Amino acid sequence: MSRNQGTATTPKNLNYSIYGGKGIRVCDEWNNSVSAFVEWALANGYSQGLTIDRIDSNGSYCPTNCRVADYFTQNNNTNRNHIVEILGESKTIAEWSRDVRCVVDYETFASRIKRKWNPFLALTKPKQKRK
């Protein structure tokens, strides 16, 4: 029986459609040896407060497609993110909201993009004071 029985790689799991159903797997090296995975993680900088992130979010879990990342980095590497292009640069809404050129908070910027504002204006136009 596979170590992953009952995980997102089996059809009965609720997350199967976004992992196993898309062909995402854990490589044999890690699936067959927890110590091999732990050794890789520690050698690549894993520590408490960090996570293992797939570089290509459509790819499998393996040494060549994984990295140690903080939660901000991992959350910006998902298929559900909205990528916005401004001045020839493509970033997620969260990344743009942290950019020094952004003059509004995340919620305002995200709301403006959702309402189809010009991305440059959404980034650079200060909020109006309410009367």
C-alpha positions in Angstrom: 0.0 0.0 0.0 1.3 3.5 -0.9 2.2 6.0 1.8 -0.1 8.4 0.0 -3.3 6.3 0.4 -5.9 8.8 1.5 -4.0 11.9 0.4 -4.7 14.3 -2.5 -3.4 11.7 -4.9 -6.3 9.3 -4.3 -9.7 10.0 -5.9 -11.6 9.8 -2.6 -9.7 12.8 -1.2 -11.5 16.2 -1.4 -8.4 17.9 -3.0 -7.9 15.2 -5.6 -9.2 17.4 -8.5 -6.5 20.0 -7.8 -3.6 17.6 -7.2 -3.8 14.0 -8.2 -6.5 14.7 -10.8 -4.2 17.1 -12.5 -1.4 14.5 -12.5 0.5 16.0 -9.6 2.4 13.4 -7.7 5.2 12.9 -5.1 8.4 11.6 -6.7 9.3 8.0 -5.8 12.4 9.1 -4.0 10.4 11.1 -1.4 7.3 8.9 -1.5 9.4 5.8 -0.5 11.7 7.5 2.0 10.7 10.2 4.5 14.3 10.6 5.5 15.3 11.4 1.9 12.6 14.2 1.9 13.7 15.5 5.3 17.4 15.5 4.2 16.5 17.4 1.0 14.4 20.0 2.9 17.0 20.7 5.6 19.8 20.9 2.9 17.7 23.5 1.1 17.1 25.8 4.1 13.9 24.5 5.6 13.2 25.7 9.1 10.1 26.4 11.2 7.9 29.1 9.6 8.8 28.1 6.1 7.1 25.7 3.7 7.8 23.5 0.7 6.6 25.2 -2.5 6.5 23.8 -6.0 8.2 26.1 -8.5 5.8 25.1 -11.2 2.5 24.8 -9.4 1.3 22.4 -12.1 4.3 20.1 -11.6 4.9 17.3 -9.1 6.7 17.3 -5.8 10.3 16.4 -6.5 13.8 18.0 -5.8 14.0 19.7 -9.2 10.5 21.4 -8.9 10.5 22.3 -5.2 12.0 25.0 -3.1 11.8 26.2 0.5 9.7 29.4 0.7 7.9 31.7 3.0 4.1 31.8 3.0 4.0 35.1 0.9 6.1 33.5 -1.8 4.0 30.3 -1.8 0.7 32.2 -1.9 1.9 34.1 -4.9 2.7 30.9 -6.7 -0.8 29.5 -7.2 -3.1 29.1 -10.2 -5.8 31.2 -8.5 -3.8 34.4 -8.5 -4.7 37.4 -10.7 -1.6 38.6 -12.6 -1.6 42.3 -13.4 0.7 43.9 -16.0 1.8 47.5 -15.3 4.7 49.3 -17.0 5.7 46.0 -18.7 6.0 44.2 -15.3 3.7 41.3 -14.4 3.0 40.7 -10.7 0.2 39.4 -8.6 -2.1 41.8 -6.8 -0.4 41.1 -3.5 3.0 41.7 -5.0 1.9 45.0 -6.6 0.3 46.1 -3.3 3.8 45.7 -1.6 5.5 47.6 -4.4 6.9 51.1 -3.4 5.0 52.6 -6.4 1.6 51.5 -4.9 0.0 54.4 -3.0 -3.1 52.4 -1.7 -3.6 49.4 0.5 -4.1 45.8 -0.8 -7.9 45.9 -0.5 -8.2 49.2 -2.5 -5.9 48.0 -5.2 -7.6 44.6 -5.5 -11.0 46.3 -5.6 -10.0 48.7 -8.3 -8.6 45.9 -10.5 -11.8 43.9 -9.9 -13.8 46.9 -11.1 -11.6 47.1 -14.3 -9.7 50.2 -13.5 -6.7 51.1 -15.6 -4.0 49.1 -13.7 -1.6 52.1 -13.6 -4.2 54.3 -12.1 -5.3 51.6 -9.7 -1.7 51.5 -8.4 -0.9 55.2 -8.4 -4.1 57.2 -7.7 -4.4 58.1 -4.0 -7.7 57.3 -2.2 -10.2 60.2 -2.2 -11.0 61.5 1.3 -14.7 61.0 2.0 -16.6 64.2 2.9 
